[in-house]
């Protein structure tokens, strides 16, 4: 049945490439989701705290949270597209079964995004001699709605792994249900695991934040050291805490994945977070060490390992139990679209992201108003020209194809 639902046109490149990119981009996406949730939680706590350090930290983390939402949304498109290409029968079936939630997902995300910005615009730089922040309900509501959005994606991903239940969900008690109003499958342990990773990820950001701000002439080292110590605690405790829901997830896997729990792919994520806790304890004792920046990379590696395990689990269920193998998808090579994708990712994305990161770095380490150098200003101009040329190419090519 699942093979009959495949796209007869095939895929434009080798499926393993889409899978590898899907894993990588999912890890990047979920990393920023966790960073948003962790820094957003700090913001919410600081909004109700009387501790001036917590208030200042909340203000700083709000800046990171709102940017992380944008990055998570943009990067999140990529793994979604890769899943649609390789696992189109399973993903589209899952979406049809819960169509109302899929359509509502966009509205839910907009609401959560708007509420976070509403809180930001109502308060600005609170915690620096200002009054108590206003509209504190909005940041709490924003995080709650983001969690709801995460639960929807979690359920859709779970549903695609249960082809044996699709007909039962579509025709409960022999009567067709075309409403799409139900979310049929979930695993609270799995959901909790990916959400609680926000604790060590936010901890890593707090450590890097201290290192980043400490070189400024006007740095408040007492506040920054307090932030770093808090971050270390979140790193070490959080890395071990996530093992509890991870173990719960492994022991509640469905029968279709009974061999996965004891495999190396299930062990590596646990070792990754244990390693992150140990590494943080051993390597984050020097405030000036490069390890205070490396901790973000270490946290990403810890996130990457369960992302790999998640994909292996999906393949193990769909191929190992149901006999669906993405490797035998018909391939019709389309070099233009493939090169366009990688060119867009490397050239357009690289130029623009490189400029943004340079500006963010310079602004964060400058006292007063930052004035970009000629080289930085030229990099921005080049980035704008690259985006403009890409857009012209996109529309000209589209018009030419349409005229054919």
N, C-alpha and C positions, 0 to 999 in steps of 0.2 A: 504493500500500500504506500509506504513512504517513498519508494522509488518512483511510483506513478505520479507523485506530487512534485517531483523535481522539475526545474526549469529545463525544457527541452533544448534551449539554446546553449546550454552548458555554461562554463565559466571562462573568463578571458585569460586566466593564467593558472598556474599549478595550485591546487587546493592547499597544499602544505604551506605555501607562502601566505595565503590568507589566514590560515590558522595561526601561524607564528606571529603575524602582525596583529591578529586579533588578541592574542595573549598579551603581547607587549602593550598595545594601546589600552586594553582593559586594565592592566596593572597601573598604567599612568592615570587613567580615569579614576579608578577606585582610590588611588593614593590621594588625589586632590579632593575627592569626596570625603575621605577620612580626615584630611587636613581641614576642610571646611567644617565638618562636624566637631572636631576637637577644638579648633580655635573659636567656633561659634559657641560651644559650651563654656569656654573660658569667658567669652564676652557676656554671656547670660549670667554666669556666677558673679562676675565683677560688677555687673549692673546693680546687684542687690547687696554688694559687700560695702562695708565701711572702711575697709583697709585701703589706704591710698595706693599701695603697690598693686593690689588686685584691680583697682580702678584703672590705673595706668596701663597695666597689662591687657585688660579687657579692651581698652581703646586701641592699643596696637594690634591685638589679635583680630579685631573687627576688620581692620584694613586687609589683613591676610584672608579672612573668611570670605569677604565679598569678592575678592579677586579669584580665590580658589573655586567659588561657584562657577564663575565664567569659564575658567580653564577646564573644570570638570565637564561642563556641558559641551564645550567645543570638542574636547578630546573624546568624550563619550559617544559622539556620532560614529567614530571610526570602528570600534569593536561591534557596535550595533549593525553597521553595514557589512562587516565581515561575517557575522553570524547569519545575516540574511542571505548572503551569497552561498555559503557552504551548507548551512543547516536550514535552508528555506522551507522544506516541508514541515519541520518541527516548529520553527519559529512562527510561521504564518498561522499554523493551526492553533498554537497557543494564543496568538493575538486575536483570532476570530472567536475563540471560546470565551475570551474576556474583553470583548471589543469596547464596551463602555469604559472600562478602566484604562484601556490603551488610549482612547480619545481623551478621556479626562486627565490623563497623565500630563499632557501639555499645560492644561489649565492649572493643575495642582502645582507644577513647577513654577509657573508664572507667579502664582500667589505667594509661594515661599520666597522666591527671588525678590518680589516687590516688597514683602514685609521686612526682609533684611535691609534693603535699601531705605525703606521708610524709617526704620530705627536709626540707620546711619545718618540720614539727612536731618532727623529730629535732634540728634545729639552731637554729631561731629566729634571733636576731640574732648570727650568728657574725661574726668579723672585727673585733670590738670588745673585744679583750682575752680572748676565749674560746679554747678549744683548737681544734685542727683540726676541721672539720665531720665529722660522722658520716654513714654510709650514702651516701657519695659516688656509689656505683654507681646509686643510685635516680634522681638527677637526670640522669645519662647515659642510663639506660634510658628515662626519661620522654621525653627529647628524641628518642631513636631511635624509640620507639613512635609519637610524634606524627608523625614523618616517614613512618612506614608508613601511618598514617591519611591523610596528605596524598597519598601515592602511590595509595591506593585511590580517593580522590576524583578525582585526576588521570586515572586509567585509566577510570573510569566516564564522565567528561566526554569523554574521547577516543573511547570506544566509540560514543557517541551520534552522532558525526559520520561514521560509516562504515556507513550502511545497506546499501551494496553487499556488505558482509562478514558481515552478521548471519546469513544462512542458512548460510554456510560455518562460522561459529563454532558455530552450533547443531547442525549436522550434519556434523562433520568426517569425511571419508572415507565419507560416506553413512550414518553411524550417528548417531542422536540422542544428544546429550550433555545430559542434564537435571540434571547435578550442580551447575552454577553455581559450579564451583570454580576457574575460570580468569579471569584478568585479561587481556584480549585485545589491547588497544591502549594505547600510551604513546609519549611523546616525551621522553626524558631531558633534552633541551635546554630544553624548555618547563618541566618540573618544576624544573630547576636555576635557571632564571630567577626564578620566583616564590619559591623558597626563599632565594636569595641577596639578594633585596631586603631581607631581614631585617637586613643589614649597615647600609645607610644609614638604615633606619627606627630601629634601635637607636641609631645615632649621633645622630640627631635627638633621641631621648629623653634621651641623656646630656647634650647641650647644654642642653635645657630643664630637666633636673634640676639642673644647676649654678645656673641663673638662679632656680629655684624655692627652692632651699635657701639661697642666698647672702644673703637678707634677714633670716635668723634671727640673733638675738643671739649664739648659740653656734656659728655657722657656722665650719667649718674651711676657710678659703679656699684653702689650699695643696692640700688634697685635692680640693676642688670645681674648682679651675682645672685640675688634672691630669685630672679626669674630662672636663671640657669639651674640652680639647685632644685627648684620645683620641676623643671623640665627633666632633670635626671631621674627624679622619683617617678614621674609619669612614664619615662622610658623603661625603667627596670621593672616597676610593679606592673605596668600595663602589658609589657611583653610576656610576662608570666600569666597575667590574668586572662589573656585571650586564649590560653591553652585549655581553659575549662570549657567554653562553648565549642572549641574545636574538637575536643574529645567527645562532647555530646553529639556533634554533627557526625563524627565517624561511626559512633556506635548506633546511630539511628538511620544509617544509610539504607535505602530500599534493597530488597532481595536481588534486584537487577544489578547491584554493584557490590555484591557480598565479598568479592575478592580484593576490592580496592583498599579497604581499611588497613590491611596488613602489608600493603605494598610500599616500596621506597617512595612513591609519589605522595603517599599520605604522611610519611614520616618526615620528609624534607621540610614542609612548612613548620612543623613543631620545632625541629632543630633550628630553623631560621630565626624564630622568635626567642628561643633560648640563647642562641648565639648573639642576638642583638642585645639582650639583657647583660650577658657576660661582657661583651665588647664595650658596652656603655660604662660598666663598672670599672673596667681596666683602663680605658683610653680617654675618658673625659675628665681627667683630674687637673689638666693644665689649661687655664683659661685662654691662653694664646695659641694653643695647638691647632693645627689644621684639621684635626679630628672633630673639632666643633662644627666644621662645615661638612666633613665627611659623614657625620651622623645622619644627614638627610639621605645620602646615597645608601647607607647601610639600612635605613628604615625602608627605602624603596625596594631593596633586594629582599627584605623580609616580606614585603607585600607581593613581590613578583613570584615567590615560591608557591604560595597558595593559589595564585592566578594560574600557574602552570598546572598544579594539581587539579584545579577546577576543570581545566580543559581535558586533562587525561581522564578524569572521572566521567565527563560527558561522552568522550569517545568510548570509554569502557562500557558504558551503559548502552549507547545506541548501536555500537558495532558488536561488542562482546555478547550482548544479550539479544538485541533485536536484529542484528545482522545488517545494519545500515553503515556503510563505509564511505566516508567522504573522499577517500583516495581514488575511488573509481568514478568520480564525477567526470563527465565528458569535458575535455579541455579544447577550446578553440582559441588559440593564442591571438591576442589583440595587443600588438606591441605599442601602438599609439597610446591607448588608454593606460597601459601599464607604465610607460615612460612618463606620461603626463602626471600620473599619480605620484610617482617617486620624485619627479622634478618639482611638483608643487610642494611636496612635503619637505624636500631638502633645500630648494632655492628660495621659494616664496616664504615658506615657514621659517627657514633658517635665518633669512635676512631680517624679517620682521621681528621674530623672537629675539634674535641677537641684539637688535636695536633697543627693544623694550627692556631686556635684562640689563643692558649697559646703562640705560637711563635710571632704572630702579636702583642699581648698585651705586651709581654716582650720587643720586639724590639722598639715599639713605646714609651715605658717609660724608655728606657735606653739611656744614653749618650755615644757616641762613638760606638764601635763595641760590639754587644751583644754576650756573650758566654753562651750557655745554660748550665743549671745545669745537674747533673747526672740523676735526676728524669725526666726532660724534654727530655733529650737525650734518655732515656729508653722508654718514651712514643712514641717517633718517631719510634724507632726500633719495638715496638709492633705493631704500626699502619702499618708498612711495611709488617710485618709477617702476619697480618690479611688479608691485600689485597692479598698477595701472595697465602695464603691458599684458599681464596675465588676463585681466578683465577684457581688454580689447580683443585678445586672441580668442577668449572663450565665446564672446558674442559674435565675432566675425565667423569663426568656424561653425557655430550653431546656425547662423543665418545661411552660410554656404550649404550646409547639409540640408537645411529646410528647403532651399531653392532647388536642390536636386530632385 
